[in-house]
């Protein structure tokens, strides 16, 4: 399955193309409003033909003050 990393850190985006084979990255100015960013990204994927209506999208992210921490996983449908 394709993996897209949404990040505000240039270093993380570079690692996606170097170390994490098969991943792509989308550099975001900020990711404070997670729900908005996810919805916009799903809509962009649909417009690009990467996903279609009704397909499952797995979202993994963190709601914590610890940078790089991940404590949430959910499934949304396009």
Legacy VTK file of the C-alpha trace (Angstrom):
# vtk DataFile Version 3.0
C-alpha trace
ASCII
DATASET POLYDATA
POINTS 78 float
0.000 0.000 0.000
1.232 3.510 -0.701
2.435 5.469 2.311
2.461 9.257 2.452
4.098 11.045 5.352
2.747 14.486 6.255
5.403 16.427 8.100
6.481 19.945 8.931
10.131 18.872 9.199
12.375 18.935 6.123
14.650 16.270 7.641
11.744 13.843 8.048
10.611 14.453 4.456
14.144 13.725 3.175
14.324 10.516 5.183
11.127 9.305 3.511
12.809 9.418 0.136
16.110 7.995 1.393
15.672 5.495 4.211
11.971 4.683 4.058
11.635 3.023 0.657
8.175 3.221 -0.877
7.169 6.299 1.116
6.455 9.734 -0.237
6.364 12.888 1.822
4.285 16.032 1.803
5.898 18.986 3.537
3.352 21.025 5.504
3.936 24.498 6.976
2.317 23.288 10.212
0.247 20.360 11.373
-1.633 21.859 14.300
-5.109 21.060 13.009
-4.737 17.341 12.339
-8.338 16.679 11.284
-8.253 19.484 8.700
-4.905 18.368 7.293
-6.095 14.749 6.981
-9.359 15.738 5.262
-7.546 18.046 2.806
-4.988 15.348 2.027
-7.672 12.712 1.412
-9.434 15.130 -0.959
-6.148 15.803 -2.802
-5.566 12.053 -3.162
-9.068 11.600 -4.568
-8.559 14.424 -7.077
-5.238 12.878 -8.161
-6.849 9.457 -8.616
-4.724 7.843 -5.893
-7.792 6.742 -3.909
-11.478 6.407 -4.711
-14.741 6.964 -2.834
-15.275 4.418 -0.076
-11.650 3.262 0.155
-10.116 2.943 3.596
-7.304 5.282 4.600
-5.220 4.446 7.685
-4.035 7.489 9.640
-1.324 7.280 12.284
-0.362 10.387 14.248
0.325 11.724 17.702
-1.534 13.944 20.155
1.269 14.642 22.576
3.849 17.238 23.471
6.636 14.732 22.760
8.024 15.455 19.302
7.837 12.389 17.076
5.493 10.487 19.403
2.636 8.506 17.869
-0.315 7.506 20.001
-3.294 7.468 17.624
-4.322 5.216 14.733
-7.679 5.438 12.968
-9.335 4.423 9.732
-11.275 6.927 7.633
-13.079 6.315 4.385
-12.564 8.458 1.291
LINES 1 79
78 0 1 2 3 4 5 6 7 8 9 10 11 12 13 14 15 16 17 18 19 20 21 22 23 24 25 26 27 28 29 30 31 32 33 34 35 36 37 38 39 40 41 42 43 44 45 46 47 48 49 50 51 52 53 54 55 56 57 58 59 60 61 62 63 64 65 66 67 68 69 70 71 72 73 74 75 76 77
